């Protein structure tokens, strides 16, 4: 969810609810994504404590090994 477009969160989550086929719907957000947590709570999602560990890593897509510059 784009923090600069909070008004779209309900629409995105509505689409998710209408499209998903699982018996239970769940999403994962980073702790730092306060805007996403707030949007989920506004749409009726509840925080569940979990012992799941995830690591978020990113890398710029410039100067990748084997890439060609044109």
Secondary structure by P-SEA (a helix, b strand, c coil): cccccccaaaaaaaaaaacccccbbbbbbcccaaaaaaaaaaabbbbbbbcbbbbbbbbbcccccccccc
